[in-house]
Amino acid sequence: ARALNLPNDDWFVQFSDKHACALRALNYPPQTDYHTAIKKNQSAPRASAHTDYGSLTILKSGGPGLQVMNRSSQQWVDVPFLDQSHFVINLGDLMNR
């Protein structure tokens, strides 16, 4: 709330009085031969375009390749890969309401 300059520190409490949570652990291994597999018409384990239905996604990226949709331009944008010690934080669909 502070980082968003909201009126008070407990601004989000009003939206969290009915507790529900889900935790999923997913692994998207690095694909060194992704394009080769596609050319050979083989499957490559990847998630197709989707939105994250929850409120928060914490992703530990294994390498370059993650993209997000810029809603204004409707273009896919590469998420910079810094190194294995960094996390990508995504606000999901529930924070959009």
Disulfide bonds with the S-S distance in Angstrom:
none
